[in-house]
Amino acid sequence: MPTGEQFFARAEALLPAVRAKAEDNERDRVVAPSLIAAMRDAGLFRVMVPKMFGGYEQHFELVLRMVLAFSSCCASTGWCAAAGIAHPALLAGFPIDAQRELWASGPDEYVCGSYAPVGRAVPCNGGFRLSGRFAFASGCDHARWAVVGALIAAPGKAPEAPHFFLLARGDYVIEDNWFVSGLAGTGSKNLIVKDAFVPDHRRLSFADATSGQSPGGISHGNPIYRTPFLAYIPAVLAATAVGTAKGAFDEYLAVTRARETRGAVAGGSARMADFATIQLRVASAEAAIDAAETILIRDVRRIAEKARNGDPITVDDRIACRRGQAYATKLAIEAVDALNASTGGQGLFLSNMIQRAWRDANAVGRHISLNWDTVGTMVGQHALGLTPRGQY
């Protein structure tokens, strides 16, 4: 079985191709199929698949590192890679019969997802009739399966707690509505579901997934499948923003070291690197990126250690993870904001990598699981002894 470092080396080998496709991905509004195929050929989509189904049961820190690397070249590729590589850890929580269906053709399936419980699932004989419009299904053009969120609502009764449902490609239609300013290459389109039958075994309660007590996860021996999914899925998505900021920082240094001011301005023909304001921007961005990456890796390692030791993962632990994910994203945004503000007129061009990173990182910060205003208030509520209102 390949080691984690061997998998990471495979991801690194793809970086030149990822970098070369970044503009194409944005223009086409989807990650190039050749990149998804290359990830599949490298075995990346089976990294978190259970061994029972031909996977390698690796660890979340490896996924996080790969997403950081991909995102440093193209945020959209990093985002879709995060979904494709990390989703199997969530999918391993579904009942075993659902997993058998999903991985019947092998462990390399790319599965998209739309988590918000906006759908309606009506109980019927053997399962549910599901309907809804599910937004932000990143990478859906590459997927043959999707995970969507819905509330179970029997006729005449109040909706029950949210659940995830696993859908085959024939159960939904893709609505091409993804015309956006950031993460444009992710192809995060709507999935339209109209009265699709979903068997009961393709259902997983949100409560089981967030507690780490899912039926499938318990049946697998590896403790990674008993980890609350909000401790790792948002972390690898946050890594998209941090990796994007790292890539923008490297580009900024390469350009600014050789750049001189132009035109009739104060200090004309002076080296940009000699300006104290530029030096401060570089220092602030570097510190923010380093802190963001440190937070993400520390929190993932801490949760993994607790899971390995069989220690309970408490509400305090889960809230701390959510805090780190959102704050790391905030720091990444601050870094690219500082860099982008001093790119001059060249930074207005859509082909400018720093400008694209600025839009992409800010787009990551719009995600409900990573938005600091949303998550930060929940963290504050918990610290003040109030009942936290949010997802953790």
C-alpha atoms as one frame of an Amber mdcrd trajectory, in Angstrom:
protein
   0.000   0.000   0.000   1.385   3.477  -0.831   2.420   5.622   2.126   1.026
   9.062   2.842   4.222  10.661   1.548   3.965   8.680  -1.671   0.422   9.923
  -2.160   1.573  13.473  -1.496   4.365  13.050  -4.050   1.761  11.957  -6.582
  -0.238  15.118  -5.864   2.872  17.284  -6.189   3.623  15.738  -9.583   0.285
  17.107 -10.829   0.973  20.721  -9.802   2.424  21.925 -13.138  -0.700  20.684
 -14.931  -2.953  22.281 -12.298  -1.158  25.600 -12.677  -1.361  25.455 -16.458
  -5.139  24.874 -16.379  -6.061  27.581 -13.848  -7.235  30.179 -16.379  -9.010
  27.543 -18.471 -10.862  26.270 -15.412 -12.138  29.750 -14.628 -13.162  30.452
 -18.218 -14.852  27.060 -18.656 -16.484  27.257 -15.187 -15.396  23.694 -14.418
 -12.167  21.955 -13.477 -10.655  20.382 -16.582 -11.703  16.716 -16.906  -8.046
  15.869 -17.563  -7.143  17.043 -14.040  -9.895  14.980 -12.420  -8.768  11.975
 -14.490  -5.161  12.527 -13.389  -6.202  12.599  -9.726  -8.184   9.420 -10.229
  -5.272   7.716 -11.983  -3.018   8.735  -9.082  -5.389   6.990  -6.668  -6.230
  10.191  -4.786  -9.969   9.567  -4.644  -9.400   6.281  -2.799  -7.147   7.817
  -0.118  -9.999   7.983   2.426 -12.055   5.038   1.131 -12.365   2.117   3.593
 -10.114  -0.875   2.964 -13.248  -3.013   2.780 -13.947  -1.365  -0.578 -10.408
  -1.146  -1.933  -9.334   2.098  -0.306  -6.323   3.082   1.766  -7.790   4.633
   4.959  -5.245   7.439   5.114  -5.482  10.450   7.446  -7.042  13.898   7.212
  -3.733  15.729   7.528  -2.616  14.180   4.248  -5.794  15.389   2.554  -5.278
  18.857   3.993  -1.693  19.013   2.703  -2.727  17.919  -0.786  -5.479  20.542
  -0.906  -3.028  23.232   0.218  -0.713  22.241  -2.637  -3.394  22.123  -5.348
  -4.915  25.410  -4.186  -1.576  27.203  -4.371  -1.842  26.693  -8.149  -5.620
  26.883  -8.659  -8.222  27.399  -5.954 -11.005  25.788  -7.985  -8.936  22.638
  -8.461  -8.086  22.605  -4.760 -11.733  23.000  -3.798 -12.922  20.166  -6.041
 -10.010  17.998  -4.947 -11.023  18.609  -1.316 -14.519  17.337  -2.052 -13.381
  14.359  -4.097 -10.694  13.188  -1.686 -12.430  13.905   1.640 -16.012  12.883
   0.845 -15.360   9.130   1.242 -14.773   9.679   4.966 -18.344  10.979   5.235
 -19.691   8.338   2.865 -18.156   5.617   5.041 -20.712   6.634   7.659 -23.672
   5.502   5.569 -25.028   1.980   6.137 -22.835  -0.701   4.581 -25.427  -1.521
   1.914 -25.166   2.048   0.599 -21.386   1.797   0.526 -21.592  -1.457  -1.424
 -23.707   0.299  -4.054 -21.469   3.345  -4.200 -18.179   1.491  -4.586 -19.511
  -1.489  -6.565 -17.449  -0.390  -9.577 -14.323   0.367  -7.554 -12.994   2.869
  -5.014 -12.342   5.777  -7.412 -15.776   7.412  -7.478 -15.952  11.214  -7.387
 -18.958  12.226  -5.269 -20.320  15.779  -5.176 -22.396  17.199  -2.341 -24.890
  19.833  -1.259 -25.247  19.665   2.511 -27.893  22.266   3.394 -31.116  20.427
   4.329 -33.286  22.254   1.805 -34.951  19.163   0.311 -38.059  17.332   1.438
 -38.046  13.559   1.947 -41.452  11.912   2.285 -41.444   8.410   3.826 -42.738
   5.638   1.609 -42.496   1.862   1.418 -38.787   0.943   1.622 -37.460   4.478
   1.677 -38.324   8.037   0.731 -39.570  10.190  -2.128 -37.106  13.084  -2.331
 -37.517  16.465  -4.027 -35.609  19.731  -3.939 -33.200  22.140  -5.578 -29.742
  21.612  -4.063 -27.217  24.418  -4.566 -23.402  24.588  -4.693 -22.770  20.985
  -5.776 -19.081  21.488  -6.545 -17.632  19.210  -9.206 -21.046  17.787 -10.089
 -20.100  17.461 -13.764 -17.488  14.873 -12.758 -19.707  12.903 -10.367 -21.874
   9.804 -10.731 -23.164  10.140  -7.163 -24.239  13.027  -4.929 -24.895  13.588
  -1.231 -27.704  16.052  -0.489 -29.379  17.331   2.666 -33.100  17.134   3.344
 -35.671  17.094   6.110 -37.909  14.087   6.528 -41.474  15.333   6.415 -44.386
  12.910   6.553 -47.682  14.349   5.275 -49.383  16.424   7.936 -46.436  16.265
  10.335 -43.692  18.711  11.274 -40.315  18.150   9.544 -37.878  15.966  11.452
 -34.146  16.464  11.974 -31.924  16.854   8.885 -30.504  13.856   7.059 -28.063
  13.196   4.243 -29.281  11.185   1.257 -27.062   9.433  -1.288 -28.288   9.800
  -4.868 -27.220   8.067  -8.064 -26.654  10.214 -11.170 -30.011   9.284 -12.658
 -31.844  10.712  -9.640 -31.053  14.367 -10.407 -30.589  16.887 -13.202 -27.789
  19.475 -13.213 -28.943  23.091 -13.593 -26.174  25.197 -15.162 -26.428  28.324
 -13.025 -22.740  28.750 -12.000 -21.839  32.243 -13.267 -19.788  33.735 -10.439
 -16.814  35.946  -9.574 -14.904  33.540  -7.315 -14.161  29.811  -7.375 -15.614
  29.988 -10.873 -13.885  26.787 -11.961 -15.588  24.625  -9.351 -18.761  24.215
 -11.419 -20.824  24.365  -8.219 -24.172  24.089  -9.968 -27.653  23.238  -8.743
 -28.962  19.681  -8.580 -32.682  19.359  -9.298 -34.444  16.349  -7.784 -38.095
  15.617  -8.551 -39.776  12.859  -6.589 -36.820  10.476  -6.700 -37.059   7.230
  -4.763 -34.177   6.825  -2.287 -33.972   3.500  -0.413 -33.755   3.758   3.352
 -30.185   2.420   3.490 -28.980   5.469   1.545 -29.808   7.769   4.441 -27.530
   9.110   7.206 -28.720  11.401   9.970 -26.917  14.690  10.421 -26.773  13.972
  14.168 -24.894  10.698  13.617 -22.466  12.326  11.164 -21.679  15.249  13.474
 -21.268  13.055  16.550 -18.996  10.496  14.893 -21.467   7.724  15.729 -22.623
   6.854  12.228 -23.729   3.261  11.534 -21.161   2.673   8.812 -18.369   4.406
  10.684 -18.809   2.187  13.701 -18.617  -0.933  11.523 -15.187   0.074  10.158
 -12.283  -0.516  12.500 -10.382   2.676  11.695 -11.140   5.556  14.115 -11.037
   8.109  11.274 -14.566   6.996  10.416 -15.725   7.783  13.927 -14.597  11.404
  13.686 -17.314  14.098  13.551 -17.459  15.178   9.925 -17.504  18.904  10.758
 -14.089  18.449  12.342 -12.505  17.634   8.975 -14.669  18.536   5.926 -14.621
  22.308   6.621 -10.906  22.058   7.487  -9.950  20.769   4.045 -12.188  23.402
   2.450 -10.498  26.094   4.540  -7.190  24.756   3.255  -8.329  25.958  -0.168
  -8.232  29.577   1.037  -4.910  29.115   2.815  -3.304  27.362  -0.151  -4.610
  30.077  -2.459  -3.037  32.719  -0.241   0.263  30.815  -0.250   0.296  30.723
  -4.032  -0.533  34.422  -4.257   2.237  35.218  -1.774   4.852  33.354  -3.810
   3.691  35.086  -6.989   3.721  38.475  -5.276   7.311  37.998  -4.108   8.474
  36.908  -7.550   6.888  39.941  -9.232   7.648  42.555  -6.589  11.318  41.716
  -6.168  11.923  42.798  -9.754   9.248  45.483 -10.059   9.913  49.212 -10.349
   7.437  52.079 -10.177   6.465  53.650 -13.482   5.324  57.077 -14.626   5.501
  60.525 -13.059   4.874  59.537  -9.467   6.703  60.188  -6.246   9.662  57.851
  -6.218   9.411  57.064  -9.924  11.665  54.225 -11.102  12.196  53.154  -7.511
  12.297  49.482  -6.578   8.980  48.389  -5.058  10.842  46.173  -2.621  12.392
  49.286  -1.037   9.038  50.739   0.063   8.320  50.191   3.765   4.598  49.860
   3.025   5.312  46.953   0.676   7.604  45.333   3.229   4.850  45.550   5.854
   2.287  44.023   3.506   4.639  41.132   2.813   5.323  40.599   6.516   1.625
  40.729   7.436   0.634  38.327   4.665   3.419  35.887   5.516   2.480  35.865
   9.207  -1.228  35.429   8.487  -0.636  32.511   6.101   1.744  30.791   8.511
  -0.712  31.185  11.394  -3.636  29.913   9.307  -1.797  26.781   8.177  -0.537
  26.110  11.702  -4.051  26.327  13.117  -5.532  23.921  10.568  -2.817  21.298
  10.938  -2.791  21.553  14.743  -6.558  21.064  15.017  -6.664  18.140  12.579
  -3.794  16.431  14.415  -5.445  16.953  17.790  -8.752  15.450  16.693  -6.993
  12.538  14.983  -5.043  11.775  18.157  -8.209  11.775  20.272  -9.896   9.449
  17.787  -6.915   7.060  17.781  -6.848   6.967  21.572 -10.572   6.381  21.809
 -11.019   9.615  23.780 -14.417  11.314  23.555 -14.553  14.205  21.090 -16.504
  16.745  23.085 -18.563  19.771  22.130 -15.595  21.881  23.248 -13.397  19.997
  20.765 -15.881  20.409  17.956 -16.387  24.113  18.584 -12.598  24.602  18.682
 -12.304  22.927  15.268 -15.008  25.138  13.820 -13.269  28.211  15.261  -9.935
  27.226  13.721 -11.450  26.488  10.302 -13.223  29.820  10.036 -10.417  31.875
  11.559  -7.809  30.310   9.274 -10.013  31.320   6.341 -10.268  34.842   7.728
  -6.477  35.073   8.010  -6.033  33.831   4.442  -8.446  36.473   3.166  -6.596
  39.176   5.072  -3.346  38.029   3.459  -4.617  38.157  -0.122  -6.413  41.438
   0.543  -3.109  42.987   1.614  -1.269  41.656  -1.431  -3.924  42.417  -4.030
  -4.278  46.032  -2.885  -0.733  46.795  -4.048  -0.611  45.058  -7.430  -1.302
  48.310  -9.286  -2.994  48.430 -12.667  -1.641  44.998 -13.603  -3.787  43.543
 -10.851  -6.942  44.491 -12.758  -6.356  41.901 -15.460  -8.334  38.686 -15.082
  -5.196  36.765 -16.014  -3.376  38.133 -12.974  -2.903  35.234 -10.559  -2.973
  37.418  -7.428  -6.228  39.045  -8.476  -7.777  35.623  -9.117  -6.536  34.380
  -5.737  -8.118  37.427  -4.091 -11.511  36.631  -5.618 -11.207  32.930  -4.874
 -10.154  33.307  -1.232 -12.991  35.746  -0.594 -15.374  33.266  -2.208 -14.211
  30.564   0.222 -15.057  32.942   3.053 -18.673  33.122   1.833 -19.196  29.433
   2.633 -21.527  29.169   5.611 -19.169  26.738   7.373 -16.175  29.071   6.990
 -17.696  32.531   7.317 -16.186  34.144  10.400 -19.253  36.247  11.224 -21.376
  33.107  11.326 -18.948  30.760  13.056 -17.411  33.410  15.302 -20.714  34.277
  16.939 -21.311  30.578  17.644 -17.861  30.329  19.221 -18.560  33.398  21.353
 -21.884  32.004  22.496 -20.196  28.807  23.636 -17.416  30.661  25.462 -20.004
  32.772  27.295 -21.924  29.737  28.508 -24.782  30.130  26.026 -26.131  27.389
  23.806 -24.190  27.702  20.548 -26.438  28.267  17.546 -24.880  26.789  14.457
 -23.337  23.692  12.972 -20.683  21.861  15.004
